[in-house]
Amino acid sequence: MPLPDLARPSRVEARLLMHKPVTSGTTGVLTCPANTTIRLRTIYVSNQTSAAQTFTVQIYRGATMYPLNSGVTVNAKNLFNVTTMDDALYLEPGDILIFEQTASTANTLTLFVSYEAIT
C-alpha cells in the first residue's frame, strides 16, 4: 500500500504519547502503522527525581538504529527537549521510536511525544 500523500492527506490526527518506563532498558514506544506516516512534532524527557538520569532516543528502521541523541543526562527536576516543532522527522510504516532509560532506578523519567498520524 502506498504512503499517504503528505501534500493532500485524507486525515491528520494530532496525538500525545506519554511513556513512563517501569524498568531500566530499551522500549519501543511508538510504531508507525501501515498506510500511515507519523510526523514527530516535539519530544521531551522529564526527570522529576532528585538525581540526574541518563537516556537515549532512537528511530529503528529496518535493521538499523538511528540515534536522535545518545546518553543524554537530564538534571534533577528538569526537562530535556529532544526535538522541537521546527524539526521535520517522519516515521514510515514499520519504523519504531525507541526510548532507552539507562537509569539504575525504574520510574525516573517520563517521555512525552507530540505527533501527527497522517493517512
C-alpha positions in Angstrom: 0.0 0.0 0.0 1.4 3.4 -0.9 2.3 6.0 1.7 -0.2 8.9 2.2 0.2 12.0 0.1 1.6 14.5 2.6 0.5 17.4 0.4 -3.1 16.2 0.4 -3.7 13.9 3.3 -7.1 12.4 3.8 -6.7 12.6 7.6 -4.3 14.2 10.1 -4.7 13.3 13.8 -2.8 15.2 16.5 -1.8 12.8 19.3 0.2 12.9 22.5 2.1 9.8 23.8 3.2 9.7 27.4 5.5 6.9 28.5 7.0 6.2 31.9 9.1 3.0 31.8 8.7 0.7 34.8 12.2 -0.8 34.3 15.5 0.4 33.0 16.4 -0.6 29.5 15.1 -0.2 25.9 11.5 0.1 25.0 9.7 0.5 21.6 7.2 3.3 22.4 5.7 4.2 19.1 5.4 2.0 15.9 4.2 3.6 12.7 1.3 1.5 11.3 0.8 0.5 7.7 -0.7 3.2 5.4 0.4 5.9 7.8 3.2 8.4 8.1 3.9 9.9 11.5 5.3 13.4 11.9 7.1 13.8 15.2 6.4 17.3 16.4 8.1 17.5 19.8 9.9 15.0 22.1 10.6 15.9 25.7 12.0 13.9 28.6 11.2 14.9 32.1 13.1 13.9 35.2 11.2 14.5 38.4 13.7 12.8 40.7 16.4 14.4 42.9 19.3 12.9 40.9 20.4 13.3 37.3 19.3 10.5 34.9 20.5 9.3 31.5 18.5 8.3 28.4 18.7 7.7 24.7 16.1 8.2 21.9 16.4 6.4 18.6 14.5 5.5 15.5 14.6 1.9 14.4 14.2 1.5 10.6 14.8 -1.9 9.0 17.8 -3.4 10.8 19.4 -0.1 11.7 19.1 2.2 14.8 19.4 5.9 14.2 20.0 7.8 17.4 18.4 11.2 17.9 20.6 11.6 20.9 22.7 9.2 22.9 23.4 9.0 26.6 22.0 12.4 27.4 21.8 13.4 31.1 18.7 15.2 32.4 19.5 17.1 35.6 17.4 16.6 38.7 13.9 18.1 38.5 14.4 19.2 34.9 13.2 18.7 31.3 15.2 17.9 28.2 14.0 18.9 24.7 14.9 16.2 22.2 13.1 17.8 19.2 11.1 20.9 18.5 8.3 21.6 16.1 10.9 23.1 13.8 12.4 19.7 13.2 11.0 17.6 10.4 11.2 14.0 11.5 8.9 11.4 9.9 8.3 7.8 10.7 7.3 5.5 7.8 5.3 2.2 8.2 7.3 -0.2 10.4 9.6 2.4 11.9 9.8 2.4 15.7 10.6 5.2 18.1 12.8 3.7 20.8 13.3 5.0 24.3 16.2 3.7 26.5 16.3 4.6 30.1 19.8 4.0 31.4 19.0 5.0 35.0 19.5 2.4 37.7 16.1 3.1 39.2 12.8 2.5 37.5 10.2 5.2 37.1 12.7 8.0 37.0 12.0 9.5 33.6 8.9 10.4 31.6 8.8 10.6 27.8 6.4 13.0 26.1 5.9 12.7 22.3 3.6 15.1 20.4 3.0 13.8 16.9 0.6 13.7 13.9 -0.7 10.5 12.3 -1.1 11.2 8.6 -3.2 8.9 6.4 
